[in-house]
Amino acid sequence: MVAKPTAKKKKWFIDLCENGCQICGRKFPYLNNNGLEWSHIISKKDGGRDEEINCMALC
Ligand SMILES: [Zn+2]
């Protein structure tokens, strides 16, 4: 599940974006909503939550 970090974007997610994609390592400047998306490591239906430990920044 991938959700755009729009109203829910948080400082920790912006920090993840600044480190680039966590799969391919590509750097994206975090501009408006055109940067990286987040993906849940454990999907919400399996009990995952919108927390830093459960999210990856992906391009
Ligand atoms: Zn990537």
N, CA, C, O and the ligand as a Tripos MOL2 file, in Angstrom:
@<TRIPOS>MOLECULE
protein
  237   235    60     0     0
PROTEIN
NO_CHARGES

@<TRIPOS>ATOM
      1 N           0.8510   -1.1850    0.0000 N.3       1 MET1
      2 CA          0.0000    0.0000    0.0000 C.3       1 MET1
      3 C           0.8890    1.2380    0.0000 C.2       1 MET1
      4 O           1.7980    1.3570    0.8210 O.2       1 MET1
      5 N           0.6240    2.1490   -0.9160 N.am      2 VAL2
      6 CA          1.4080    3.3740   -1.0220 C.3       2 VAL2
      7 C           0.4690    4.5580   -0.8810 C.2       2 VAL2
      8 O          -0.5690    4.6180   -1.5400 O.2       2 VAL2
      9 N           0.8250    5.4770   -0.0410 N.am      3 ALA3
     10 CA          0.0010    6.6720    0.1590 C.3       3 ALA3
     11 C           0.8580    7.9120   -0.0370 C.2       3 ALA3
     12 O           2.0000    7.9620    0.4200 O.2       3 ALA3
     13 N           0.3130    8.8970   -0.7050 N.am      4 LYS4
     14 CA          1.0330   10.1610   -0.8640 C.3       4 LYS4
     15 C           1.0680   10.8880    0.4710 C.2       4 LYS4
     16 O           0.0490   10.9970    1.1540 O.2       4 LYS4
     17 N           2.2400   11.3830    0.8400 N.am      5 PRO5
     18 CA          2.3450   12.1000    2.1140 C.3       5 PRO5
     19 C           1.8560   13.5340    1.9740 C.2       5 PRO5
     20 O           2.6580   14.4680    1.9780 O.2       5 PRO5
     21 N           0.5830   13.7060    1.8540 N.am      6 THR6
     22 CA          0.0340   15.0470    1.6520 C.3       6 THR6
     23 C          -0.1940   15.7130    2.9990 C.2       6 THR6
     24 O           0.7410   16.2480    3.5950 O.2       6 THR6
     25 N          -1.4150   15.6830    3.4750 N.am      7 ALA7
     26 CA         -1.7000   16.3390    4.7450 C.3       7 ALA7
     27 C          -1.0220   15.6160    5.9050 C.2       7 ALA7
     28 O          -0.8140   16.1900    6.9740 O.2       7 ALA7
     29 N          -0.6820   14.3500    5.6790 N.am      8 LYS8
     30 CA         -0.1290   13.5570    6.7630 C.3       8 LYS8
     31 C           1.3830   13.6250    6.8150 C.2       8 LYS8
     32 O           1.9960   12.9700    7.6580 O.2       8 LYS8
     33 N           2.0100   14.4100    5.9240 N.am      9 LYS9
     34 CA          3.4710   14.4140    5.9170 C.3       9 LYS9
     35 C           4.0010   14.9620    7.2300 C.2       9 LYS9
     36 O           3.4640   15.9070    7.8070 O.2       9 LYS9
     37 N           5.0530   14.3420    7.6680 N.am     10 LYS10
     38 CA          5.6020   14.6320    8.9800 C.3      10 LYS10
     39 C           7.0990   14.7810    8.8550 C.2      10 LYS10
     40 O           7.7010   14.3580    7.8680 O.2      10 LYS10
     41 N           7.6900   15.3850    9.8610 N.am     11 LYS11
     42 CA          9.1190   15.6550    9.7650 C.3      11 LYS11
     43 C           9.9170   14.3760    9.5550 C.2      11 LYS11
     44 O          10.8600   14.3630    8.7640 O.2      11 LYS11
     45 N           9.5630   13.3210   10.2340 N.am     12 TRP12
     46 CA         10.3530   12.0990   10.0720 C.3      12 TRP12
     47 C          10.2540   11.5700    8.6630 C.2      12 TRP12
     48 O          11.1950   10.9460    8.1710 O.2      12 TRP12
     49 N           9.1330   11.8060    7.9990 N.am     13 PHE13
     50 CA          9.0320   11.3280    6.6170 C.3      13 PHE13
     51 C           9.8680   12.1950    5.6920 C.2      13 PHE13
     52 O          10.5120   11.6860    4.7750 O.2      13 PHE13
     53 N           9.8610   13.4970    5.9250 N.am     14 ILE14
     54 CA         10.7110   14.3790    5.1330 C.3      14 ILE14
     55 C          12.1760   13.9790    5.3040 C.2      14 ILE14
     56 O          12.9460   13.9980    4.3450 O.2      14 ILE14
     57 N          12.5520   13.6200    6.5220 N.am     15 ASP15
     58 CA         13.9210   13.1610    6.7450 C.3      15 ASP15
     59 C          14.2180   11.8910    5.9470 C.2      15 ASP15
     60 O          15.3070   11.7490    5.3920 O.2      15 ASP15
     61 N          13.2560   10.9700    5.8890 N.am     16 LEU16
     62 CA         13.4550    9.7670    5.0760 C.3      16 LEU16
     63 C          13.6530   10.1410    3.6210 C.2      16 LEU16
     64 O          14.5150    9.5720    2.9520 O.2      16 LEU16
     65 N          12.8710   11.0860    3.1170 N.am     17 CYS17
     66 CA         12.9880   11.5000    1.7230 C.3      17 CYS17
     67 C          14.3570   12.0930    1.4280 C.2      17 CYS17
     68 O          14.9260   11.8770    0.3580 O.2      17 CYS17
     69 N          14.8700   12.8330    2.3830 N.am     18 GLU18
     70 CA         16.1730   13.4550    2.1560 C.3      18 GLU18
     71 C          17.2770   12.4220    2.0370 C.2      18 GLU18
     72 O          18.3270   12.7070    1.4600 O.2      18 GLU18
     73 N          17.0630   11.2340    2.5680 N.am     19 ASN19
     74 CA         18.0370   10.1620    2.4190 C.3      19 ASN19
     75 C          17.8500    9.3930    1.1240 C.2      19 ASN19
     76 O          18.6250    8.4810    0.8340 O.2      19 ASN19
     77 N          16.8350    9.7410    0.3360 N.am     20 GLY20
     78 CA         16.6060    9.0930   -0.9440 C.3      20 GLY20
     79 C          15.7420    7.8520   -0.8120 C.2      20 GLY20
     80 O          15.3460    7.4480    0.2810 O.2      20 GLY20
     81 N          15.4640    7.2570   -1.9780 N.am     21 CYS21
     82 CA         14.6500    6.0500   -2.0320 C.3      21 CYS21
     83 C          15.3310    4.9270   -1.2600 C.2      21 CYS21
     84 O          16.5320    4.7070   -1.4190 O.2      21 CYS21
     85 N          14.5860    4.2220   -0.4360 N.am     22 GLN22
     86 CA         15.1810    3.1720    0.3780 C.3      22 GLN22
     87 C          15.2880    1.8440   -0.3590 C.2      22 GLN22
     88 O          15.7770    0.8640    0.2040 O.2      22 GLN22
     89 N          14.8330    1.7970   -1.6190 N.am     23 ILE23
     90 CA         15.0440    0.6140   -2.4490 C.3      23 ILE23
     91 C          16.2260    0.8390   -3.3950 C.2      23 ILE23
     92 O          17.1720    0.0510   -3.4000 O.2      23 ILE23
     93 N          16.1770    1.9040   -4.1920 N.am     24 CYS24
     94 CA         17.2100    2.0920   -5.2100 C.3      24 CYS24
     95 C          18.2110    3.1770   -4.8410 C.2      24 CYS24
     96 O          19.2220    3.3280   -5.5270 O.2      24 CYS24
     97 N          17.9620    3.9350   -3.7820 N.am     25 GLY25
     98 CA         18.9150    4.9270   -3.3230 C.3      25 GLY25
     99 C          18.8950    6.2360   -4.0840 C.2      25 GLY25
    100 O          19.6980    7.1220   -3.7920 O.2      25 GLY25
    101 N          17.9970    6.3890   -5.0560 N.am     26 ARG26
    102 CA         17.9460    7.6180   -5.8230 C.3      26 ARG26
    103 C          17.5290    8.7810   -4.9310 C.2      26 ARG26
    104 O          16.6250    8.6530   -4.1060 O.2      26 ARG26
    105 N          18.1930    9.9080   -5.1070 N.am     27 LYS27
    106 CA         17.8680   11.0820   -4.3090 C.3      27 LYS27
    107 C          16.7730   11.8910   -4.9780 C.2      27 LYS27
    108 O          16.8050   12.1320   -6.1850 O.2      27 LYS27
    109 N          15.8380   12.2930   -4.2050 N.am     28 PHE28
    110 CA         14.7910   13.1770   -4.7000 C.3      28 PHE28
    111 C          14.7320   14.3910   -3.7890 C.2      28 PHE28
    112 O          14.6590   14.2390   -2.5690 O.2      28 PHE28
    113 N          14.7610   15.5740   -4.3430 N.am     29 PRO29
    114 CA         14.4820   16.7320   -3.4940 C.3      29 PRO29
    115 C          13.0260   16.6810   -3.0620 C.2      29 PRO29
    116 O          12.1390   16.3530   -3.8500 O.2      29 PRO29
    117 N          12.8030   17.0040   -1.8290 N.am     30 TYR30
    118 CA         11.4300   16.9520   -1.3450 C.3      30 TYR30
    119 C          10.7530   18.2850   -1.6390 C.2      30 TYR30
    120 O          10.8780   19.2400   -0.8730 O.2      30 TYR30
    121 N          10.0280   18.3370   -2.7690 N.am     31 LEU31
    122 CA          9.3650   19.5610   -3.2140 C.3      31 LEU31
    123 C           7.8670   19.3060   -3.3210 C.2      31 LEU31
    124 O           7.4290   18.4190   -4.0540 O.2      31 LEU31
    125 N           7.1030   20.0760   -2.6000 N.am     32 ASN32
    126 CA          5.6480   19.9190   -2.6020 C.3      32 ASN32
    127 C           5.3060   18.4490   -2.3760 C.2      32 ASN32
    128 O           5.7710   17.8560   -1.4030 O.2      32 ASN32
    129 N           4.5190   17.8620   -3.2400 N.am     33 ASN33
    130 CA          4.1970   16.4450   -3.0900 C.3      33 ASN33
    131 C           4.8000   15.6290   -4.2230 C.2      33 ASN33
    132 O           4.3300   14.5290   -4.5150 O.2      33 ASN33
    133 N           5.8390   16.1610   -4.8650 N.am     34 ASN34
    134 CA          6.3990   15.4900   -6.0360 C.3      34 ASN34
    135 C           7.6370   14.6620   -5.7080 C.2      34 ASN34
    136 O           8.3470   14.2300   -6.6160 O.2      34 ASN34
    137 N           7.9020   14.4390   -4.4500 N.am     35 GLY35
    138 CA          9.0790   13.6710   -4.0910 C.3      35 GLY35
    139 C           8.7610   12.1990   -3.9560 C.2      35 GLY35
    140 O           8.1600   11.6010   -4.8490 O.2      35 GLY35
    141 N           9.1550   11.6260   -2.8600 N.am     36 LEU36
    142 CA          8.9630   10.2050   -2.6460 C.3      36 LEU36
    143 C           7.6020    9.9230   -2.0270 C.2      36 LEU36
    144 O           6.9670   10.7960   -1.4370 O.2      36 LEU36
    145 N           7.1830    8.6920   -2.1790 N.am     37 GLU37
    146 CA          5.9720    8.2370   -1.5150 C.3      37 GLU37
    147 C           6.3840    7.3340   -0.3670 C.2      37 GLU37
    148 O           7.5280    6.8870   -0.2880 O.2      37 GLU37
    149 N           5.4480    7.0760    0.5080 N.am     38 TRP38
    150 CA          5.7860    6.1000    1.5360 C.3      38 TRP38
    151 C           5.0360    4.8190    1.3090 C.2      38 TRP38
    152 O           3.9240    4.8010    0.7820 O.2      38 TRP38
    153 N           5.6610    3.7690    1.7110 N.am     39 SER39
    154 CA          5.0790    2.4370    1.6120 C.3      39 SER39
    155 C           5.1140    1.8120    2.9970 C.2      39 SER39
    156 O           6.0990    1.9370    3.7250 O.2      39 SER39
    157 N           4.0510    1.1520    3.3430 N.am     40 HIS40
    158 CA          4.0260    0.4760    4.6330 C.3      40 HIS40
    159 C           4.7530   -0.8530    4.5460 C.2      40 HIS40
    160 O           4.4950   -1.6450    3.6400 O.2      40 HIS40
    161 N           5.6440   -1.1000    5.4660 N.am     41 ILE41
    162 CA          6.3500   -2.3740    5.5200 C.3      41 ILE41
    163 C           5.3630   -3.4640    5.9240 C.2      41 ILE41
    164 O           5.3160   -4.5240    5.3000 O.2      41 ILE41
    165 N           4.5890   -3.2110    6.9480 N.am     42 ILE42
    166 CA          3.4780   -4.0880    7.3220 C.3      42 ILE42
    167 C           2.2030   -3.3640    6.9010 C.2      42 ILE42
    168 O           1.9270   -2.2650    7.3820 O.2      42 ILE42
    169 N           1.4230   -3.9720    6.0090 N.am     43 SER43
    170 CA          0.2480   -3.2640    5.5040 C.3      43 SER43
    171 C          -0.7640   -3.0330    6.6270 C.2      43 SER43
    172 O          -0.7910   -3.7440    7.6320 O.2      43 SER43
    173 N          -1.5900   -2.0160    6.4170 N.am     44 LYS44
    174 CA         -2.5450   -1.6670    7.4700 C.3      44 LYS44
    175 C          -3.4830   -2.8170    7.7990 C.2      44 LYS44
    176 O          -3.8810   -2.9870    8.9510 O.2      44 LYS44
    177 N          -3.8380   -3.6120    6.7860 N.am     45 LYS45
    178 CA         -4.7650   -4.7090    7.0630 C.3      45 LYS45
    179 C          -4.1260   -5.7860    7.9360 C.2      45 LYS45
    180 O          -4.8180   -6.5910    8.5600 O.2      45 LYS45
    181 N          -2.7870   -5.7870    7.9680 N.am     46 ASP46
    182 CA         -2.0770   -6.7280    8.8380 C.3      46 ASP46
    183 C          -1.6680   -6.0960   10.1620 C.2      46 ASP46
    184 O          -0.8880   -6.6680   10.9240 O.2      46 ASP46
    185 N          -2.2040   -4.9090   10.4230 N.am     47 GLY47
    186 CA         -1.9520   -4.2930   11.7120 C.3      47 GLY47
    187 C          -0.8570   -3.2400   11.7110 C.2      47 GLY47
    188 O          -0.5080   -2.7070   12.7650 O.2      47 GLY47
    189 N          -0.3000   -2.9270   10.5140 N.am     48 GLY48
    190 CA          0.7390   -1.8960   10.4470 C.3      48 GLY48
    191 C           0.1410   -0.5240   10.7090 C.2      48 GLY48
    192 O          -1.0560   -0.3000   10.5260 O.2      48 GLY48
    193 N           0.9880    0.3720   11.1370 N.am     49 ARG49
    194 CA          0.5290    1.7220   11.4420 C.3      49 ARG49
    195 C           1.3890    2.7590   10.7340 C.2      49 ARG49
    196 O           2.4690    2.4510   10.2280 O.2      49 ARG49
    197 N           0.8930    3.9970   10.7060 N.am     50 ASP50
    198 CA          1.6170    5.1040   10.0740 C.3      50 ASP50
    199 C           2.6990    5.6190   11.0130 C.2      50 ASP50
    200 O           2.6360    6.7430   11.5110 O.2      50 ASP50
    201 N           3.6700    4.7850   11.2360 N.am     51 GLU51
    202 CA          4.7670    5.1690   12.1050 C.3      51 GLU51
    203 C           6.0750    5.0210   11.3470 C.2      51 GLU51
    204 O           6.1800    4.2540   10.3900 O.2      51 GLU51
    205 N           7.0600    5.7690   11.7960 N.am     52 GLU52
    206 CA          8.3580    5.7570   11.1200 C.3      52 GLU52
    207 C           8.8910    4.3390   10.9740 C.2      52 GLU52
    208 O           9.4510    3.9940    9.9340 O.2      52 GLU52
    209 N           8.7270    3.5210   11.9920 N.am     53 ILE53
    210 CA          9.3090    2.1840   11.9790 C.3      53 ILE53
    211 C           8.6070    1.2960   10.9510 C.2      53 ILE53
    212 O           9.1480    0.2640   10.5540 O.2      53 ILE53
    213 N           7.4160    1.6860   10.5210 N.am     54 ASN54
    214 CA          6.6590    0.8630    9.5930 C.3      54 ASN54
    215 C           6.5860    1.4640    8.1950 C.2      54 ASN54
    216 O           5.7940    0.9960    7.3770 O.2      54 ASN54
    217 N           7.3780    2.4720    7.8960 N.am     55 CYS55
    218 CA          7.3000    3.1220    6.5920 C.3      55 CYS55
    219 C           8.6610    3.1930    5.9240 C.2      55 CYS55
    220 O           9.6930    3.3280    6.5820 O.2      55 CYS55
    221 N           8.6390    3.0980    4.5980 N.am     56 MET56
    222 CA          9.8360    3.3180    3.7920 C.3      56 MET56
    223 C           9.5290    4.4220    2.8050 C.2      56 MET56
    224 O           8.3970    4.5380    2.3360 O.2      56 MET56
    225 N          10.5230    5.2360    2.4820 N.am     57 ALA57
    226 CA         10.3770    6.2420    1.4300 C.3      57 ALA57
    227 C          10.7980    5.6060    0.1100 C.2      57 ALA57
    228 O          11.9100    5.0920   -0.0090 O.2      57 ALA57
    229 N           9.9110    5.6400   -0.8790 N.am     58 LEU58
    230 CA         10.1710    5.0240   -2.1730 C.3      58 LEU58
    231 C           9.8730    5.9970   -3.2970 C.2      58 LEU58
    232 O           8.9990    6.8550   -3.1710 O.2      58 LEU58
    233 N          10.6080    5.8610   -4.4060 N.am     59 CYS59
    234 CA         10.3370    6.7210   -5.5480 C.3      59 CYS59
    235 C           9.3270    6.0570   -6.4790 C.2      59 CYS59
    236 O           8.9660    6.6300   -7.5080 O.2      59 CYS59
    237 ZN         13.6340    3.9470   -5.9330 Zn       60 ZN60
@<TRIPOS>BOND
     1     1     2 1
     2     2     3 1
     3     3     4 2
     4     3     5 am
     5     5     6 1
     6     6     7 1
     7     7     8 2
     8     7     9 am
     9     9    10 1
    10    10    11 1
    11    11    12 2
    12    11    13 am
    13    13    14 1
    14    14    15 1
    15    15    16 2
    16    15    17 am
    17    17    18 1
    18    18    19 1
    19    19    20 2
    20    19    21 am
    21    21    22 1
    22    22    23 1
    23    23    24 2
    24    23    25 am
    25    25    26 1
    26    26    27 1
    27    27    28 2
    28    27    29 am
    29    29    30 1
    30    30    31 1
    31    31    32 2
    32    31    33 am
    33    33    34 1
    34    34    35 1
    35    35    36 2
    36    35    37 am
    37    37    38 1
    38    38    39 1
    39    39    40 2
    40    39    41 am
    41    41    42 1
    42    42    43 1
    43    43    44 2
    44    43    45 am
    45    45    46 1
    46    46    47 1
    47    47    48 2
    48    47    49 am
    49    49    50 1
    50    50    51 1
    51    51    52 2
    52    51    53 am
    53    53    54 1
    54    54    55 1
    55    55    56 2
    56    55    57 am
    57    57    58 1
    58    58    59 1
    59    59    60 2
    60    59    61 am
    61    61    62 1
    62    62    63 1
    63    63    64 2
    64    63    65 am
    65    65    66 1
    66    66    67 1
    67    67    68 2
    68    67    69 am
    69    69    70 1
    70    70    71 1
    71    71    72 2
    72    71    73 am
    73    73    74 1
    74    74    75 1
    75    75    76 2
    76    75    77 am
    77    77    78 1
    78    78    79 1
    79    79    80 2
    80    79    81 am
    81    81    82 1
    82    82    83 1
    83    83    84 2
    84    83    85 am
    85    85    86 1
    86    86    87 1
    87    87    88 2
    88    87    89 am
    89    89    90 1
    90    90    91 1
    91    91    92 2
    92    91    93 am
    93    93    94 1
    94    94    95 1
    95    95    96 2
    96    95    97 am
    97    97    98 1
    98    98    99 1
    99    99   100 2
   100    99   101 am
   101   101   102 1
   102   102   103 1
   103   103   104 2
   104   103   105 am
   105   105   106 1
   106   106   107 1
   107   107   108 2
   108   107   109 am
   109   109   110 1
   110   110   111 1
   111   111   112 2
   112   111   113 am
   113   113   114 1
   114   114   115 1
   115   115   116 2
   116   115   117 am
   117   117   118 1
   118   118   119 1
   119   119   120 2
   120   119   121 am
   121   121   122 1
   122   122   123 1
   123   123   124 2
   124   123   125 am
   125   125   126 1
   126   126   127 1
   127   127   128 2
   128   127   129 am
   129   129   130 1
   130   130   131 1
   131   131   132 2
   132   131   133 am
   133   133   134 1
   134   134   135 1
   135   135   136 2
   136   135   137 am
   137   137   138 1
   138   138   139 1
   139   139   140 2
   140   139   141 am
   141   141   142 1
   142   142   143 1
   143   143   144 2
   144   143   145 am
   145   145   146 1
   146   146   147 1
   147   147   148 2
   148   147   149 am
   149   149   150 1
   150   150   151 1
   151   151   152 2
   152   151   153 am
   153   153   154 1
   154   154   155 1
   155   155   156 2
   156   155   157 am
   157   157   158 1
   158   158   159 1
   159   159   160 2
   160   159   161 am
   161   161   162 1
   162   162   163 1
   163   163   164 2
   164   163   165 am
   165   165   166 1
   166   166   167 1
   167   167   168 2
   168   167   169 am
   169   169   170 1
   170   170   171 1
   171   171   172 2
   172   171   173 am
   173   173   174 1
   174   174   175 1
   175   175   176 2
   176   175   177 am
   177   177   178 1
   178   178   179 1
   179   179   180 2
   180   179   181 am
   181   181   182 1
   182   182   183 1
   183   183   184 2
   184   183   185 am
   185   185   186 1
   186   186   187 1
   187   187   188 2
   188   187   189 am
   189   189   190 1
   190   190   191 1
   191   191   192 2
   192   191   193 am
   193   193   194 1
   194   194   195 1
   195   195   196 2
   196   195   197 am
   197   197   198 1
   198   198   199 1
   199   199   200 2
   200   199   201 am
   201   201   202 1
   202   202   203 1
   203   203   204 2
   204   203   205 am
   205   205   206 1
   206   206   207 1
   207   207   208 2
   208   207   209 am
   209   209   210 1
   210   210   211 1
   211   211   212 2
   212   211   213 am
   213   213   214 1
   214   214   215 1
   215   215   216 2
   216   215   217 am
   217   217   218 1
   218   218   219 1
   219   219   220 2
   220   219   221 am
   221   221   222 1
   222   222   223 1
   223   223   224 2
   224   223   225 am
   225   225   226 1
   226   226   227 1
   227   227   228 2
   228   227   229 am
   229   229   230 1
   230   230   231 1
   231   231   232 2
   232   231   233 am
   233   233   234 1
   234   234   235 1
   235   235   236 2
@<TRIPOS>SUBSTRUCTURE
     1 MET1         2 RESIDUE 1 A MET
     2 VAL2         6 RESIDUE 1 A VAL
     3 ALA3        10 RESIDUE 1 A ALA
     4 LYS4        14 RESIDUE 1 A LYS
     5 PRO5        18 RESIDUE 1 A PRO
     6 THR6        22 RESIDUE 1 A THR
     7 ALA7        26 RESIDUE 1 A ALA
     8 LYS8        30 RESIDUE 1 A LYS
     9 LYS9        34 RESIDUE 1 A LYS
    10 LYS10       38 RESIDUE 1 A LYS
    11 LYS11       42 RESIDUE 1 A LYS
    12 TRP12       46 RESIDUE 1 A TRP
    13 PHE13       50 RESIDUE 1 A PHE
    14 ILE14       54 RESIDUE 1 A ILE
    15 ASP15       58 RESIDUE 1 A ASP
    16 LEU16       62 RESIDUE 1 A LEU
    17 CYS17       66 RESIDUE 1 A CYS
    18 GLU18       70 RESIDUE 1 A GLU
    19 ASN19       74 RESIDUE 1 A ASN
    20 GLY20       78 RESIDUE 1 A GLY
    21 CYS21       82 RESIDUE 1 A CYS
    22 GLN22       86 RESIDUE 1 A GLN
    23 ILE23       90 RESIDUE 1 A ILE
    24 CYS24       94 RESIDUE 1 A CYS
    25 GLY25       98 RESIDUE 1 A GLY
    26 ARG26      102 RESIDUE 1 A ARG
    27 LYS27      106 RESIDUE 1 A LYS
    28 PHE28      110 RESIDUE 1 A PHE
    29 PRO29      114 RESIDUE 1 A PRO
    30 TYR30      118 RESIDUE 1 A TYR
    31 LEU31      122 RESIDUE 1 A LEU
    32 ASN32      126 RESIDUE 1 A ASN
    33 ASN33      130 RESIDUE 1 A ASN
    34 ASN34      134 RESIDUE 1 A ASN
    35 GLY35      138 RESIDUE 1 A GLY
    36 LEU36      142 RESIDUE 1 A LEU
    37 GLU37      146 RESIDUE 1 A GLU
    38 TRP38      150 RESIDUE 1 A TRP
    39 SER39      154 RESIDUE 1 A SER
    40 HIS40      158 RESIDUE 1 A HIS
    41 ILE41      162 RESIDUE 1 A ILE
    42 ILE42      166 RESIDUE 1 A ILE
    43 SER43      170 RESIDUE 1 A SER
    44 LYS44      174 RESIDUE 1 A LYS
    45 LYS45      178 RESIDUE 1 A LYS
    46 ASP46      182 RESIDUE 1 A ASP
    47 GLY47      186 RESIDUE 1 A GLY
    48 GLY48      190 RESIDUE 1 A GLY
    49 ARG49      194 RESIDUE 1 A ARG
    50 ASP50      198 RESIDUE 1 A ASP
    51 GLU51      202 RESIDUE 1 A GLU
    52 GLU52      206 RESIDUE 1 A GLU
    53 ILE53      210 RESIDUE 1 A ILE
    54 ASN54      214 RESIDUE 1 A ASN
    55 CYS55      218 RESIDUE 1 A CYS
    56 MET56      222 RESIDUE 1 A MET
    57 ALA57      226 RESIDUE 1 A ALA
    58 LEU58      230 RESIDUE 1 A LEU
    59 CYS59      234 RESIDUE 1 A CYS
    60 ZN60       237 GROUP 0 **** ****
